[in-house]
Amino acid sequence: MTLKLPETLRRGVEEEARRRGVPKSVLVRECVEAMLRRKQRRKLPTCLDLVGDLVGSQPGPRDASVNRRYLEEAVLADHGRARKNSR
């Protein structure tokens, strides 16, 4: 495999390899392996991944999460249901 790096990155790799006393190929391999491990760990599902099929499935205005009037109405409606259910 051939790897072409910009001059500044090449110099950085050479300096770090020299500082650690390892060949440049070892340093590059370790960096690639570390990046792939991080990427694999990030594959855990996000909250959006978990509820993605529900997004947009509820009726109501498109601005329901930011429309102050709608939010106030929703809170009042929820509190009314909570009182009825608690009796």
C-alpha positions in Angstrom: 0.0 0.0 0.0 1.2 3.5 -0.8 0.2 6.4 1.2 0.6 10.0 0.0 0.5 12.6 2.7 0.7 16.4 2.7 4.2 17.6 3.7 3.2 18.9 7.1 1.4 15.6 8.0 4.3 13.5 6.7 6.7 15.5 8.9 4.4 15.1 11.9 4.3 11.3 11.3 8.1 11.1 11.0 8.7 13.2 14.1 6.2 11.1 16.2 7.6 7.8 14.9 11.2 9.0 15.7 10.1 10.2 19.2 8.5 6.9 20.0 11.2 4.9 18.3 8.9 3.0 16.0 8.7 2.7 12.2 6.3 5.1 10.5 4.2 2.2 9.3 3.6 1.1 12.9 2.5 4.6 13.9 0.1 4.9 10.9 -1.3 1.4 11.5 -2.0 2.2 15.2 -3.7 5.5 14.2 -5.9 3.7 11.6 -6.8 1.0 14.1 -7.7 3.5 16.8 -9.9 5.4 14.4 -11.7 2.3 13.3 -12.3 1.2 17.0 -13.8 4.6 17.8 -16.0 4.4 14.8 -17.3 1.0 15.8 -18.0 2.2 19.3 -20.1 5.0 17.9 -22.4 2.6 16.1 -24.6 2.5 19.2 -28.1 3.7 18.2 -29.0 7.2 19.0 -32.3 8.2 20.5 -33.5 9.3 17.0 -32.5 5.8 15.7 -34.7 4.2 18.4 -37.8 6.3 17.8 -37.2 7.2 14.1 -40.3 5.3 13.0 -42.4 7.6 15.3 -41.1 10.9 14.1 -43.8 12.8 12.3 -46.5 10.1 13.2 -48.4 12.3 15.7 -51.2 14.6 14.5 -50.8 18.3 15.0 -49.1 21.3 13.6 -45.6 21.1 12.2 -44.4 23.7 14.7 -45.9 21.8 17.7 -42.5 21.8 19.6 -42.0 25.5 19.4 -45.4 27.0 19.1 -46.1 28.5 22.5 -49.9 28.5 22.2 -50.0 24.9 21.1 -47.6 23.9 23.9 -49.8 25.7 26.5 -52.9 23.9 25.2 -51.2 20.6 25.2 -50.0 21.0 28.8 -53.5 22.0 30.0 -55.0 19.0 28.2 -52.5 16.7 29.7 -53.1 18.0 33.2 -56.8 17.6 32.7 -56.4 14.0 31.8 -54.0 13.4 34.7 -56.6 14.7 37.2 -59.4 12.5 35.6 -57.2 9.4 35.7 -56.1 10.0 39.3 -59.6 9.9 40.8 
